[in-house]
Amino acid sequence: MEQSESTLTGSFAVDRIDVHPTHTYNGYRLRPGKPFPFGATFVPGGVNFSVFSRSATSCTLVLFEKGASQPLVEIPFPDEFRIGNVFTMVVFDIGYENIEYGYKMDGPWDPQRGHRYNKDKVLLDPYAKLVAGRDVWGREPDWNDIYQYRGRFVYDDFDWQGDRPLEIPIEDLVIYETHVRGFTHHPASGVKHPGTYAAIREKIPYLKDLGVNAIELLPIFEFDEFDGSRVLPETGERVYNYWGYSTVAYFAPKAGFAATGKYGMQVDELKTLILELHRNGIEVILDVVFNHTAEGNEHGPYISFKGLDNQTYYMLTPEGYYFNFSGTGNTLNCNNPIVRNMVLDCLRYWAAEYHIDGFRFDLAAILGRDPSGAPLPNPPLLETLAYDPILGKCKLIAEAWDAGGLYQVGSFPAYGRWAEWNGKYRDDMRKFLKGEEGVVGAAAQRLQGSPDLYEWGGRGATASINFFTAHDGFTLMDLVSYNGKHNEANGEHNNDGSNDNDSWNCGWEGQTDDFWINALRRQQIKNAMLMLMVSQGVPMFVMGDEIGRTQYGNNNAYCHDTELSWLDWTLVQKNPDLFRFVKQLVAFRKAHPALRNTTHFRNADYLGTGYPDISWHGTQAWSADWSASSRVLAFLLDGRHARGGAAQDNFIYVILNMHWDGLDFELPGLPPGLQWHVFANTGASSPDDIWEPGSEPPLADQHKLYLSGRSSAILVGR
Amino acid sequence: MEINVKPGEQVTVVELVGDIDGSTAPAVQAQILPLAAPGARIVLDMTRVPYMSSAGLRMLLASYRQITSKGGRIVLVGLSEEIQDTMSVTGFLNFFVHCATLDEGLKAVEA
């Protein structure tokens, strides 16, 4: 039977019946709130507040007029508004834009049992979506202010115009790790709002030209750059918490990274950036820090968790002190169910509300520890994240170690979802690059997507995020320019930062005018990038590696908001050959599915083509030199086996000569009618070092190729 | 906040004077929405608006939606560099036609 339209549609003219206050306090009209969702949420006529504390005896809502030093009003939650361990309340008729809110919690002071309640401290809501107090980067705060990081309300009505996370298959990603401020704050960046989300948007054409399709941002959850900030007596430089690995608010984007932070519009600015990146085919991965917070240990400040429910949120020793698996004073108690839910809520919020494509978890091994610090065989948090419906297509990437000595590269609990920063890739490939003995076997594993680490668990090559460099450690230029770290500028007498860099300076420590040393360094940079882009797994490099960015040997530049950390855009003009080389490598990787397998090679000719999927070679074809003194490795991919035979590709031959001597390499024979073409040869000078994919010239001699010392080549058989 | 509605034969000009924020945006919206008749032509003269908050931007976009859903047009005029910048980096500017002067705005809204 057909129904008339009016019975199907029609509007609801009846008002909700819960929009009327039931209580008043000092002229403020109140009503019991709803416990879900946590945080501050707009409801008709007012704002719903909901905050958890298991052991607080009472809670007070503290409202400030924007920026005011003293509260506008303090409204105690009536006890009849509490549900379980959640304090809830609706406050009607409060201004959305000019109000800042916090809580005061009363409860026991009993540090041995984990309680550190202090009813005088104004505390930030852990679910605050917008935080004021550090609105403009580097503007010194008023440390006498009783409320440093102030929760605000946020509009969640951004118009995404049809956008959603891109869901690029992880094997197709090329990840560019970058810092929001460092990427564009250099005076040469030429952007209107240096150091901001908005400025990244201006640089999208650069990223597209380079060809990367994912940017991984160092922490952007609200943090305090003044955390640990001081003026170094030796140099007079003010150092900051520049990297931001010390979270103040997990649900709020860093205001100081927004050109509009002074107006509190960072949410819209960041979403606009993400929308624009997505429109250009670039995913956004966030570096998230759930292993610790900015509250430090028992000497650190009260910001939020410490005053709300210290015993729940932190891993504590039996005596009530803070465990320090993060190396920063405290450890978030991630496998407590309350904290686990908060982490889940947080990631869901960023995935759903900001369309974030993936997350990289800082010191993720901590997320697998139980509340006493012991590693769990089946960590509930990691399992929950892996199976969560909203995170179902997000990339989950673990930094699979922590500062407490738990090293899980290859053994991180994966649930078929988690990928890892492959620290062994970095270490082995750096050694191979500098010509160390005894690493060709390890290098062969790394080039294949580390089957020795990941095949046993059925995790496939895409479990491996491959990298030579990341924010933490040398840049690629410094990796080939310094034998040792030079962290004097950090003010710790060069005692901070890793000593295991596996770097080689090519004959002189630091910058030099020597032509041959500089030429060798460029060649080594190209060798590294070439190896990275032909490795199975997911390549990542740090901003500026494509144009030779240096930190002058500093391998731990976490505190420098100076040219040491910023990307110098004049390098684009100074090193066009490097940029071109990396760009063509990225394009080559995109053009060749044989380089982007999801599973590991079988080392067999399972399709009966006459060639195995991968075969290993040396100066003689079909005969690799696996001896300890070998510094030479070559491999042949038969493109007919690409993606298990599901994709068609050319033959690809990669020759890596990390010996200092030039060598002749016999080339494996191709099926009749095919010829070897040279795509890249790092021993040749620009522009003959690389070609546009598809336009490679055929080799004059189809039987052998001479490669100069410390050089590498890619040939295409077609 | 001062709101001057100047009805014309084809085009209504609304002149706004003062900051548009959470406290003034509802009043502005209350003045604009009744003008959103089918096919309406509206020029919003913001030459004397020094500041617009998040709520102000949302009011603008909501009004834009109301007007265009009925086949009408709205053009913004005289945005300060600061407001234009803010609207640009937060994505709001993409939705609007905006002009430097009232004369240009009047032409644009009729075009």
Interface residues (C-beta under 8 A of the other chain):
Chain A: G95 Y96 E97 N98 Y155 D157 F158 D159 K192 H193 T196 Y197 A198 R201 A258 A259 T260 Y263 G264 M265 D268 E269 K271 T272 L275
Chain B: D21 G22 S23 S53 S54 A55 L57 R58 L61 D85 T86 S88 V89 T90 G91 F92
